Amino acid sequence: MTATHSGKRPAESALEVRPARDRAEVQQALDLRYRVFCLEQGVSETSERDGRDGRGAIHLVALTDGKLVGTCRLITSRRTVTLSRMAVEAEARRTGAGAALLAEAARHAADARAKRISLHAQTHALAFYERAGYVSHGPLFVEEGIDHVAMERKVG
């Protein structure tokens, strides 16, 4: 399913959110993740490339006027979808691209008949995930030197 959204972007800019269509789009998503996590946040490339991007992973992409501006990865195991590696280009933040990715992830989880979506949120993004229905649980923890909290949302 393809979602089209036109949040706070100018009227001529259309936001499209959908699964990556080919290897080239997956590579663009991986390149975006590298820029956000490794270059901006100092995460090691070894940690960012955790070996879970191949078979079984769904890479959602957000495109504005054909340019990839956001991505996240979905991995389904039993009745849980794990959402990870959410990244949005700096200039596309606060435009609705991230929220549209979360909405599309929820649709995919529902289609997979999952009961929940789980993720590890950087603490600075807690309010963003809470607005999308995620609830934090468990203690604060550190991944790659960045404070995180586990969050979950029921599907349906």
N, C-alpha and C positions, 0 to 999 in steps of 0.2 A: 504494500500500500504506500502510496506517495502522499505526503501531507504538504500542502501549500499554505504558507502563513505570510501575512504582511503586517507585522507588529509595528514597531516604531521606525522602520526604514522608510525612506522616501517612496512615494507612490510608484515610481518607475522600477524599484527594486523588488524582485519577487524572491521569497525564501522557499526553497524546496528541501524537504527532509525525506530521506529514503535510505534503503540499504545501498551500499556501494555496488556498482554494477559490474566492475571488472577489476583486474589487478592494478591497473593504473590508478583508479580511484582509491583502492586500499592503500597504495603507496603514497598518494597525496595525504591520506588520513594519518599514516605513520609519520610522514614528514611534519605535519602540523603538530602531532604529539611530541615529536622531538623538539620542535621550536618552543612549545609551551612548557613541557616538563623538564627537559634537559637544559635548554638555553636560558629560559626565564626563571625556572625554579631550582635549578641545580641538581636535579635528579640524575643519577648515573644512567648512561645509555644501556648498560647491562640490566639494570633494574626495570627501566622503561620497556625494554624488549624482553618480556618475561616468557616467551615461547608459547603464548596462548592466543596468538593472532591468526593461526592457520585454521585447519579444519574444525568446524563446529562453532567458530566465532562469527557473529554477524557484526559487521562494521556499518553503523548508521552514519550518514553524512548529511550535513546541512550545507546547501549551496545558495549563494546570493548571486543572481545574474550569471549562473554557471560556474562561479568561483567557489571552491570548497572553503568554508569558513568555520566549520565545526564538525566534531565527530565524537562518537562514543562506541564502546564495544559491548556486545551482549553475549553472554555464554549461558546456556540453559543446562541445568542439571536437575533431573527429576522435576519437581514442581517449583523450582526457584530459578529465576533469571538473575544473574549477576551482571550489573552494569558497572563498567570500569572504563578508565582511560578517556574520561570526558574532557575534551579540550575545545576551546573556541578562540579564534584569532583575536588579538587584542582589540582591533578596530571593530570587531563584530560583537563584542561583549555588550550586554544590556540592550540588545536589539530584538530579543525574542528567539534567537537561534538556539540557545541552550534550553529554554523552556520547550521549544518545538522538538528538540531531540528527546527530551524526557517524555513528552506526549507520545511520540512515535515509539519509544521504547515500551511504554505502557501498552500500546496497541499490539506490539509484537509479543509481549508477555501474555496478553489475553489470548491471542491467536495460538500460542504454544500451550494454552491451558495451565499456565503457571499460577501458583497461589500467591507468590510474592516476588518482589524485585528487591535485591539487596545491593548495597554499595558501601564504599568507604569514602566519606566526604572529608575534604579539607575543611577545617573548622571555619575558615573565612567564608565558606560557601554554604554554611548550615541553613541560613534563612532562605536561600535560593531553593534548596531541596525541600525544606519545610513547606514552602508555597506550593510545591508540586505533590504534597501529600506524604512525604517521607517523615518518619519518626526515628529519632536517635535512640540507641540502646547500648548499654555497656559503657565501660570507661573510655576516656580519652586515650589514644595511643599514638605513637610516632612511626611514620613510614618515611624513609628517606629524609629524615630531619624535619618533616612537616607534620604538625598536629592534625590528627584525623579522628573521626568518630564513625562507628558503624551505624548505618541507617537502613530502614526497611519500609516498604510500602506494600500494602495488600493490593492484589490485582482484582479488578471487578467492582 
